[in-house]
Amino acid sequence: MIKYKVKKNDDHIETIKVEGHALFGAYGTDIVCASVSTGLIMTANAIEILGYKDKISLKVEEGFFELQVLQTNSIIEGLLNNLVYTLNELEAQYRTYIKYQKEA
């Protein structure tokens, strides 16, 4: 199962952490994993292409993604809100394979 956490401060996203594997399908054919991965990579790439790479810290490993905002702005906030919306929509459709975890 993929688990994701979103840490906010004053309604601004500080950190998005995603870990695990969906196990919806066989390796290379898992549409849930592919959807999550695409959303994560598109968001990170958009931040970089728009020139804000120095405003985030990014850690990506097998089955693990963590994006920490070092300095926010409306573009980064919009991209991250879109990512969270996408993850929430995927969870609504594939609850057995992806789950939001609230920060403790």
N, CA, C and O of each residue as an XYZ file, in Angstrom:
416
protein
N       0.835     -1.182      0.000
C       0.000      0.000      0.000
C       0.880      1.246      0.000
O       1.918      1.289      0.661
N       0.453      2.252     -0.747
C       1.124      3.549     -0.747
C       0.500      4.384      0.359
O      -0.723      4.467      0.469
N       1.336      4.997      1.171
C       0.869      5.882      2.239
C       1.474      7.258      2.008
O       2.651      7.383      1.667
N       0.653      8.293      2.198
C       1.167      9.648      2.016
C       0.756     10.549      3.174
O      -0.320     10.409      3.754
N       1.648     11.473      3.483
C       1.434     12.438      4.560
C       1.682     13.834      4.013
O       2.551     14.043      3.167
N       0.905     14.780      4.512
C       1.066     16.177      4.140
C       1.162     16.977      5.429
O       0.239     16.975      6.243
N       2.277     17.655      5.607
C       2.464     18.485      6.799
C       2.274     19.939      6.393
O       2.893     20.427      5.447
N       1.392     20.627      7.140
C       1.098     22.031      6.849
C       1.419     22.903      8.050
O       1.454     22.434      9.188
N       1.651     24.171      7.778
C       1.840     25.195      8.798
C       1.118     26.437      8.295
O       1.460     26.969      7.238
N       0.133     26.897      9.036
C      -0.668     28.054      8.621
C      -1.228     27.877      7.214
O      -1.162     28.796      6.398
N      -1.776     26.707      6.930
C      -2.364     26.370      5.628
C      -1.367     26.332      4.477
O      -1.778     26.254      3.319
N      -0.080     26.386      4.760
C       0.952     26.254      3.734
C       1.582     24.867      3.857
O       1.941     24.435      4.952
N       1.711     24.186      2.740
C       2.313     22.857      2.751
C       3.803     22.983      3.024
O       4.510     23.721      2.337
N       4.274     22.255      4.035
C       5.699     22.239      4.377
C       6.388     20.996      3.832
O       7.509     21.072      3.329
N       5.714     19.844      3.933
C       6.319     18.580      3.524
C       5.254     17.650      2.960
O       4.138     17.572      3.473
N       5.620     16.951      1.900
C       4.809     15.855      1.375
C       5.703     14.627      1.358
O       6.785     14.635      0.772
N       5.229     13.572      2.011
C       5.992     12.321      2.070
C       5.108     11.191      1.548
O       3.967     11.027      1.977
N       5.655     10.422      0.619
C       4.934      9.301      0.028
C       5.844      8.082      0.091
O       7.011      8.151     -0.296
N       5.305      6.959      0.582
C       6.139      5.760      0.642
C       5.309      4.501      0.446
O       4.107      4.471      0.711
N       5.988      3.471     -0.025
C       5.358      2.179     -0.213
C       5.104      1.866     -1.677
O       5.491      2.616     -2.573
N       4.444      0.743     -1.892
C       4.093      0.274     -3.227
C       2.620     -0.102     -3.225
O       2.126     -0.675     -2.253
N       1.927      0.212     -4.289
C       0.486     -0.037     -4.354
C       0.152     -1.527     -4.407
O      -0.796     -1.974     -3.761
N       0.915     -2.284     -5.162
C       0.659     -3.715     -5.363
C      -0.706     -3.967     -6.009
O      -1.339     -4.993     -5.759
N      -1.149     -3.026     -6.837
C      -2.401     -3.168     -7.579
C      -2.245     -4.171     -8.716
O      -3.165     -4.926     -9.028
N      -1.068     -4.164     -9.327
C      -0.802     -5.061    -10.449
C       0.645     -5.499    -10.437
O       1.420     -5.098     -9.568
N       1.000     -6.311    -11.392
C       2.378     -6.789    -11.511
C       3.319     -5.623    -11.807
O       2.909     -4.595    -12.346
N       4.581     -5.804    -11.445
C       5.594     -4.781    -11.686
C       5.555     -4.378    -13.161
O       5.562     -5.225    -14.054
N       5.516     -3.079    -13.389
C       5.480     -2.569    -14.751
C       4.081     -2.398    -15.313
O       3.908     -1.794    -16.372
N       3.075     -2.925    -14.613
C       1.691     -2.792    -15.083
C       0.769     -2.208    -14.012
O      -0.449     -2.182    -14.192
N       1.329     -1.748    -12.917
C       0.556     -1.240    -11.779
C       0.116      0.197    -12.062
O       0.917      1.127    -11.962
N      -1.170      0.375    -12.419
C      -1.645      1.708    -12.785
C      -1.722      2.667    -11.598
O      -1.596      3.878    -11.779
N      -1.925      2.153    -10.403
C      -1.965      3.025     -9.224
C      -0.567      3.564     -8.948
O      -0.393      4.765     -8.738
N       0.416      2.693     -8.948
C       1.802      3.109     -8.740
C       2.231      4.090     -9.833
O       2.864      5.106     -9.547
N       1.886      3.785    -11.070
C       2.253      4.657    -12.182
C       1.597      6.027    -12.051
O       2.225      7.045    -12.344
N       0.356      6.062    -11.618
C      -0.353      7.332    -11.450
C       0.277      8.181    -10.358
O       0.498      9.378    -10.545
N       0.565      7.566     -9.222
C       1.197      8.287     -8.113
C       2.576      8.779     -8.533
O       2.915      9.942     -8.314
N       3.364      7.906     -9.130
C       4.717      8.278     -9.558
C       4.690      9.427    -10.556
O       5.507     10.344    -10.472
N       3.761      9.380    -11.493
C       3.649     10.449    -12.483
C       3.325     11.777    -11.819
O       3.931     12.797    -12.147
N       2.384     11.778    -10.897
C       2.048     13.011    -10.187
C       3.225     13.578     -9.419
O       3.460     14.786     -9.441
N       3.967     12.715     -8.739
C       5.119     13.156     -7.950
C       6.209     13.739     -8.842
O       6.726     14.823     -8.574
N       6.553     13.017     -9.897
C       7.633     13.460    -10.775
C       7.236     14.717    -11.542
O       8.057     15.618    -11.715
N       5.993     14.789    -12.002
C       5.544     15.996    -12.704
C       5.614     17.223    -11.799
O       6.005     18.303    -12.243
N       5.243     17.061    -10.550
C       5.284     18.182     -9.612
C       6.717     18.630     -9.369
O       7.016     19.822     -9.441
N       7.603     17.687     -9.082
C       9.010     18.024     -8.844
C       9.634     18.645    -10.090
O      10.372     19.625     -9.989
N       9.345     18.086    -11.261
C       9.890     18.635    -12.504
C       9.377     20.041    -12.778
O      10.142     20.904    -13.210
N       8.095     20.283    -12.533
C       7.527     21.612    -12.756
C       8.192     22.645    -11.854
O       8.497     23.752    -12.296
N       8.416     22.291    -10.603
C       9.093     23.210     -9.682
C      10.488     23.533    -10.199
O      10.917     24.686    -10.157
N      11.195     22.522    -10.687
C      12.545     22.737    -11.217
C      12.519     23.582    -12.492
O      13.289     24.535    -12.614
N      11.653     23.249    -13.431
C      11.583     23.962    -14.709
C      11.202     25.426    -14.512
O      11.669     26.292    -15.252
N      10.368     25.705    -13.532
C       9.946     27.080    -13.266
C      10.987     27.878    -12.482
O      10.779     29.055    -12.188
N      12.104     27.235    -12.146
C      13.213     27.943    -11.516
C      13.173     28.008    -10.007
O      13.806     28.876     -9.407
N      12.433     27.096     -9.378
C      12.296     27.135     -7.925
C      12.962     25.952     -7.229
O      12.657     25.667     -6.071
N      13.858     25.268     -7.911
C      14.505     24.079     -7.350
C      15.207     24.370     -6.022
O      15.237     23.522     -5.130
N      15.771     25.576     -5.899
C      16.492     25.935     -4.675
C      15.552     26.227     -3.504
O      16.012     26.440     -2.383
N      14.256     26.240     -3.750
C      13.287     26.534     -2.698
C      12.688     25.268     -2.086
O      11.832     25.336     -1.204
N      13.157     24.101     -2.570
C      12.684     22.829     -2.028
C      13.863     21.903     -1.753
O      14.958     22.083     -2.285
N      13.610     20.916     -0.914
C      14.545     19.814     -0.690
C      13.805     18.555     -1.125
O      12.668     18.323     -0.714
N      14.447     17.752     -1.950
C      13.790     16.585     -2.515
C      14.618     15.340     -2.251
O      15.826     15.322     -2.487
N      13.954     14.298     -1.759
C      14.612     13.013     -1.531
C      13.769     11.936     -2.216
O      12.589     11.769     -1.908
N      14.385     11.215     -3.139
C      13.680     10.174     -3.887
C      14.505      8.894     -3.843
O      15.682      8.887     -4.201
N      13.878      7.826     -3.404
C      14.490      6.497     -3.371
C      13.428      5.496     -3.806
O      12.271      5.869     -4.002
N      13.801      4.254     -3.957
C      12.843      3.207     -4.315
C      11.719      3.163     -3.274
O      11.967      2.886     -2.100
N      10.502      3.432     -3.704
C       9.352      3.382     -2.809
C       9.275      4.521     -1.814
O       8.563      4.420     -0.815
N       9.999      5.611     -2.068
C      10.020      6.729     -1.115
C      10.202      8.051     -1.852
O      11.053      8.168     -2.734
N       9.391      9.050     -1.481
C       9.471     10.398     -2.041
C       9.185     11.372     -0.911
O       8.183     11.236     -0.209
N      10.056     12.349     -0.731
C       9.810     13.393      0.267
C      10.210     14.733     -0.319
O      11.345     14.920     -0.759
N       9.268     15.662     -0.320
C       9.503     17.017     -0.788
C       9.258     17.958      0.380
O       8.168     17.995      0.950
N      10.281     18.711      0.722
C      10.177     19.682      1.809
C      10.321     21.075      1.216
O      11.236     21.331      0.433
N       9.423     21.969      1.586
C       9.458     23.340      1.096
C      10.365     24.159      2.008
O      10.126     24.265      3.211
N      11.402     24.734      1.419
C      12.325     25.578      2.173
C      11.855     27.027      2.177
O      12.016     27.745      3.164
N      11.272     27.442      1.057
C      10.735     28.800      0.935
C       9.560     28.739     -0.033
O       9.739     28.423     -1.209
N       8.368     29.037      0.452
C       7.180     28.876     -0.376
C       6.877     30.124     -1.192
O       7.357     31.219     -0.897
N       6.081     29.929     -2.207
C       5.497     31.021     -2.978
C       4.207     30.483     -3.597
O       3.894     29.302     -3.449
N       3.470     31.334     -4.279
C       2.162     30.916     -4.789
C       2.268     29.826     -5.860
O       1.369     28.993     -5.977
N       3.340     29.821     -6.632
C       3.513     28.797     -7.667
C       3.742     27.430     -7.018
O       3.069     26.455     -7.353
N       4.689     27.369     -6.093
C       4.979     26.108     -5.402
C       3.740     25.630     -4.655
O       3.397     24.449     -4.713
N       3.076     26.528     -3.965
C       1.878     26.162     -3.203
C       0.802     25.606     -4.130
O       0.151     24.615     -3.801
N       0.613     26.234     -5.280
C      -0.375     25.757     -6.242
C      -0.045     24.375     -6.776
O      -0.922     23.518     -6.885
N       1.225     24.159     -7.108
C       1.644     22.847     -7.604
C       1.461     21.764     -6.542
O       1.007     20.661     -6.849
N       1.809     22.076     -5.303
C       1.676     21.086     -4.229
C       0.213     20.815     -3.893
O      -0.157     19.676     -3.610
N      -0.616     21.850     -3.920
C      -2.050     21.637     -3.693
C      -2.645     20.763     -4.788
O      -3.507     19.927     -4.519
N      -2.188     20.954     -6.020
C      -2.641     20.108     -7.121
C      -2.207     18.657     -6.908
O      -2.976     17.732     -7.168
N      -0.981     18.462     -6.437
C      -0.496     17.110     -6.153
C      -1.343     16.447     -5.069
O      -1.745     15.292     -5.212
N      -1.613     17.167     -3.996
C      -2.427     16.609     -2.907
C      -3.832     16.273     -3.412
O      -4.385     15.231     -3.062
N      -4.400     17.141     -4.222
C      -5.717     16.871     -4.811
C      -5.676     15.576     -5.625
O      -6.576     14.742     -5.521
N      -4.634     15.416     -6.428
C      -4.472     14.215     -7.250
C      -4.360     12.962     -6.382
O      -5.011     11.954     -6.657
N      -3.537     13.025     -5.336
C      -3.391     11.881     -4.430
C      -4.713     11.555     -3.741
O      -5.062     10.385     -3.584
N      -5.448     12.589     -3.330
C      -6.751     12.373     -2.694
C      -7.740     11.705     -3.654
O      -8.499     10.822     -3.255
N      -7.726     12.124     -4.905
C      -8.612     11.525     -5.906
C      -8.246     10.062     -6.161
O      -9.122      9.208     -6.301
N      -6.950      9.785     -6.219
C      -6.515      8.396     -6.386
C      -6.935      7.551     -5.190
O      -7.355      6.404     -5.346
N      -6.819      8.124     -3.995
C      -7.249      7.391     -2.799
C      -8.749      7.095     -2.855
O      -9.183      6.002     -2.488
N      -9.531      8.059     -3.309
C     -10.980      7.858     -3.391
C     -11.337      6.707     -4.337
O     -12.324      6.006     -4.118
N     -10.543      6.518     -5.373
C     -10.824      5.468     -6.353
C     -10.186      4.125     -5.998
O     -10.697      3.070     -6.374
N      -9.062      4.170     -5.271
C      -8.286      2.953     -5.004
C      -7.920      2.845     -3.523
O      -6.745      2.706     -3.182
N      -8.917      2.910     -2.650
C      -8.690      2.950     -1.194
C      -7.854      1.790     -0.665
O      -7.153      1.951      0.334
N      -7.909      0.661     -1.289
C      -7.157     -0.502     -0.823
C      -5.665     -0.357     -1.101
O      -4.849     -1.067     -0.513
N      -5.307      0.562     -2.000
C      -3.929      0.634     -2.490
C      -3.196      1.927     -2.155
O      -1.971      1.985     -2.260
N      -3.929      2.964     -1.755
C      -3.306      4.239     -1.393
C      -4.101      4.859     -0.250
O      -5.332      4.865     -0.266
N      -3.374      5.384      0.754
C      -4.042      5.910      1.950
C      -3.324      7.143      2.473
O      -2.096      7.190      2.547
N      -4.126      8.140      2.835
C      -3.618      9.346      3.486
C      -3.411      9.049      4.963
O      -4.272      8.448      5.604
N      -2.270      9.468      5.506
C      -2.001      9.323      6.937
C      -1.853     10.711      7.538
O      -1.014     11.500      7.103
N      -2.668     11.001      8.535
C      -2.579     12.300      9.198
C      -1.312     12.382     10.023
O      -0.854     11.389     10.590
N      -0.749     13.587     10.082
C       0.430     13.817     10.921
C       0.036     13.665     12.382
O      -1.046     14.094     12.785
N       0.900     13.062     13.166
C       0.622     12.847     14.598
C       0.774     14.126     15.381
O       0.580     14.133     16.596
